[in-house]
Amino acid sequence: MKDKTVEEVVLEIKDKSELMVDLAYSSIIYDNKNIAKEVYDLEDLVDDLYQAIQEKTLKLVQKKALSVNDALSVLRLAECGEKIADAAQEIADVELRDVELHPILKESIRESDVIFTRVKTKPESVLSGKTLGELKLASETGMMIIAMRHQNKWLYGPTKNTRIDPDDILFAKGPEDGAKHLEELADGTTNEI
Amino acid sequence: MKEKKPHRIFGILQRSPKEKWKKEEFTEIEYEPKPVKEILTEMKDISELIIDLAYSAVIFNNLDMGEEVKYLDVRMDKLNYDIRMMAMMAARTKEDAEQLAGILQVAEAAETISNAAGDIISLLAEEKTGPILPKILKQADEQIFRIKVSEKSNACDKTIGDLKIESETGMRIIAIRRGDCWIYNPGADSYIKSDDWIIVRGTEDGYKELNKFLHGKLEVLE
């Protein structure tokens, strides 16, 4: 974290906090404690990032490399991200309690504008063995992969270099017709991305 | 297919009256039976849109979008009261109480998110902020872009649903500006017209394709 710039850290807080909200909602839809726990871990990470950015910004101000107003803007933006991360944690908390979830909870998340979906990649699928960067899933299907399960390993917020292997389980979000498209691709019913 | 929501605050063409949010703030709390599911879905939809809208307002230094964020934030407060009342009325047994507590927790979190968006907007209000935030936000992986629709584009007078913009390009439309009117969170049945300004969120790749299409340099999205 030491050699990251202020800009990089504030963007990381923004990206992570948004990923956390998506993960938190998916943890409820799929009744998945692994995902919910990841939200807790990410919340720790965001806390660390928030502390790091406070220190970095103040140092820059001290060196007169950043104006007080700019520093305040950056810190306030980071604070908002931190708040969003906290909210995501509150949502994940519901999943981690040993209380049966009210069916309405899942239904309202399902019925909102953005759809969550979970697919298993078949060996014959065109997705198998390719990286997310090669596939350009996000820009071609509108579906963003937020988490993946590879055998017993979990991967959250995959990047362009992440490879999809046969039998991987993908958790994604996006529009309704995009979800259908992704399901067909993973099933091997279609090869057209 | 989703059933039509009886109450719509999204996807409608509207003028942005100054300080619309002030009229909504502190309105009387009145019990009105409304399904919990409907309230929670609306809260979740607002919580998703409001963040993108707040960042867009900062990036483009746009006060209209800022006003809408304030309005949605105030509406969220009201919805939070509504859902609490409905939950209290619905609880009959201990099990009900446990399950409903989970619903209220999620509602509260959605409210926190909209508060955070309101805080982002307050950065806009202080004019001293300067260009540092737009500069930073433009470096994000998923960015927010603004595109003007050319009259030559095949998108003109078609609906977003017909064009399948999101599933073809991955670009999610946050808002459309038409003259001095706005459509926030447009739905599948919202039309795109020539000279509209479209505010979208997505990757650079998706942006390039959509930009060509909306400028009439690409016939179809695929």
HADDOCK unambig.tbl for C-alpha pairs under 7 A between the chains (distance, minus, plus):
assign (segid A and resid 7 and name CA) (segid B and resid 136 and name CA) 5.86 0.50 0.50
assign (segid A and resid 11 and name CA) (segid B and resid 140 and name CA) 6.24 0.50 0.50
assign (segid A and resid 69 and name CA) (segid B and resid 128 and name CA) 6.79 0.50 0.50
assign (segid A and resid 69 and name CA) (segid B and resid 129 and name CA) 6.18 0.50 0.50
assign (segid A and resid 70 and name CA) (segid B and resid 129 and name CA) 6.27 0.50 0.50
assign (segid A and resid 70 and name CA) (segid B and resid 132 and name CA) 6.40 0.50 0.50
assign (segid A and resid 73 and name CA) (segid B and resid 123 and name CA) 6.64 0.50 0.50
assign (segid A and resid 73 and name CA) (segid B and resid 129 and name CA) 6.12 0.50 0.50
assign (segid A and resid 74 and name CA) (segid B and resid 133 and name CA) 6.88 0.50 0.50
assign (segid A and resid 77 and name CA) (segid B and resid 120 and name CA) 6.32 0.50 0.50
assign (segid A and resid 80 and name CA) (segid B and resid 116 and name CA) 5.04 0.50 0.50
assign (segid A and resid 80 and name CA) (segid B and resid 119 and name CA) 6.72 0.50 0.50
assign (segid A and resid 80 and name CA) (segid B and resid 120 and name CA) 6.61 0.50 0.50
assign (segid A and resid 83 and name CA) (segid B and resid 116 and name CA) 6.23 0.50 0.50
assign (segid A and resid 84 and name CA) (segid B and resid 113 and name CA) 5.29 0.50 0.50
assign (segid A and resid 84 and name CA) (segid B and resid 116 and name CA) 6.53 0.50 0.50
assign (segid A and resid 87 and name CA) (segid B and resid 109 and name CA) 4.65 0.50 0.50
assign (segid A and resid 87 and name CA) (segid B and resid 112 and name CA) 6.05 0.50 0.50
assign (segid A and resid 87 and name CA) (segid B and resid 113 and name CA) 6.30 0.50 0.50
assign (segid A and resid 88 and name CA) (segid B and resid 109 and name CA) 6.92 0.50 0.50
assign (segid A and resid 90 and name CA) (segid B and resid 105 and name CA) 6.89 0.50 0.50
assign (segid A and resid 90 and name CA) (segid B and resid 109 and name CA) 6.08 0.50 0.50
assign (segid A and resid 91 and name CA) (segid B and resid 105 and name CA) 6.81 0.50 0.50
assign (segid A and resid 91 and name CA) (segid B and resid 106 and name CA) 5.21 0.50 0.50
assign (segid A and resid 91 and name CA) (segid B and resid 109 and name CA) 6.37 0.50 0.50
assign (segid A and resid 94 and name CA) (segid B and resid 102 and name CA) 5.65 0.50 0.50
assign (segid A and resid 99 and name CA) (segid B and resid 98 and name CA) 6.96 0.50 0.50
assign (segid A and resid 99 and name CA) (segid B and resid 99 and name CA) 6.94 0.50 0.50
assign (segid A and resid 100 and name CA) (segid B and resid 99 and name CA) 6.64 0.50 0.50
assign (segid A and resid 101 and name CA) (segid B and resid 99 and name CA) 5.85 0.50 0.50
assign (segid A and resid 102 and name CA) (segid B and resid 99 and name CA) 5.12 0.50 0.50
assign (segid A and resid 102 and name CA) (segid B and resid 100 and name CA) 6.83 0.50 0.50
assign (segid A and resid 104 and name CA) (segid B and resid 37 and name CA) 5.71 0.50 0.50
assign (segid A and resid 105 and name CA) (segid B and resid 103 and name CA) 6.22 0.50 0.50
assign (segid A and resid 108 and name CA) (segid B and resid 37 and name CA) 5.49 0.50 0.50
assign (segid A and resid 108 and name CA) (segid B and resid 40 and name CA) 6.14 0.50 0.50
assign (segid A and resid 108 and name CA) (segid B and resid 41 and name CA) 4.69 0.50 0.50
assign (segid A and resid 109 and name CA) (segid B and resid 41 and name CA) 6.35 0.50 0.50
assign (segid A and resid 111 and name CA) (segid B and resid 41 and name CA) 6.84 0.50 0.50
assign (segid A and resid 112 and name CA) (segid B and resid 41 and name CA) 5.70 0.50 0.50
assign (segid A and resid 112 and name CA) (segid B and resid 45 and name CA) 6.05 0.50 0.50
assign (segid A and resid 113 and name CA) (segid B and resid 45 and name CA) 6.58 0.50 0.50
assign (segid A and resid 138 and name CA) (segid B and resid 170 and name CA) 5.35 0.50 0.50
assign (segid A and resid 139 and name CA) (segid B and resid 168 and name CA) 6.81 0.50 0.50
assign (segid A and resid 139 and name CA) (segid B and resid 169 and name CA) 4.52 0.50 0.50
assign (segid A and resid 139 and name CA) (segid B and resid 170 and name CA) 4.20 0.50 0.50
assign (segid A and resid 139 and name CA) (segid B and resid 203 and name CA) 6.80 0.50 0.50
assign (segid A and resid 139 and name CA) (segid B and resid 205 and name CA) 6.49 0.50 0.50
assign (segid A and resid 139 and name CA) (segid B and resid 206 and name CA) 4.88 0.50 0.50
assign (segid A and resid 140 and name CA) (segid B and resid 167 and name CA) 6.68 0.50 0.50
assign (segid A and resid 140 and name CA) (segid B and resid 168 and name CA) 5.25 0.50 0.50
assign (segid A and resid 140 and name CA) (segid B and resid 169 and name CA) 5.37 0.50 0.50
assign (segid A and resid 140 and name CA) (segid B and resid 170 and name CA) 6.26 0.50 0.50
assign (segid A and resid 141 and name CA) (segid B and resid 167 and name CA) 4.56 0.50 0.50
assign (segid A and resid 141 and name CA) (segid B and resid 168 and name CA) 5.54 0.50 0.50
assign (segid A and resid 141 and name CA) (segid B and resid 169 and name CA) 6.80 0.50 0.50
assign (segid A and resid 141 and name CA) (segid B and resid 170 and name CA) 6.15 0.50 0.50
assign (segid A and resid 142 and name CA) (segid B and resid 166 and name CA) 5.36 0.50 0.50
assign (segid A and resid 142 and name CA) (segid B and resid 167 and name CA) 4.24 0.50 0.50
assign (segid A and resid 142 and name CA) (segid B and resid 168 and name CA) 6.40 0.50 0.50
assign (segid A and resid 142 and name CA) (segid B and resid 169 and name CA) 6.12 0.50 0.50
assign (segid A and resid 142 and name CA) (segid B and resid 170 and name CA) 3.51 0.50 0.50
assign (segid A and resid 142 and name CA) (segid B and resid 171 and name CA) 6.89 0.50 0.50
assign (segid A and resid 143 and name CA) (segid B and resid 170 and name CA) 6.82 0.50 0.50
assign (segid A and resid 175 and name CA) (segid B and resid 166 and name CA) 6.70 0.50 0.50
assign (segid A and resid 175 and name CA) (segid B and resid 167 and name CA) 6.49 0.50 0.50
assign (segid A and resid 177 and name CA) (segid B and resid 167 and name CA) 6.54 0.50 0.50
assign (segid A and resid 178 and name CA) (segid B and resid 167 and name CA) 4.89 0.50 0.50
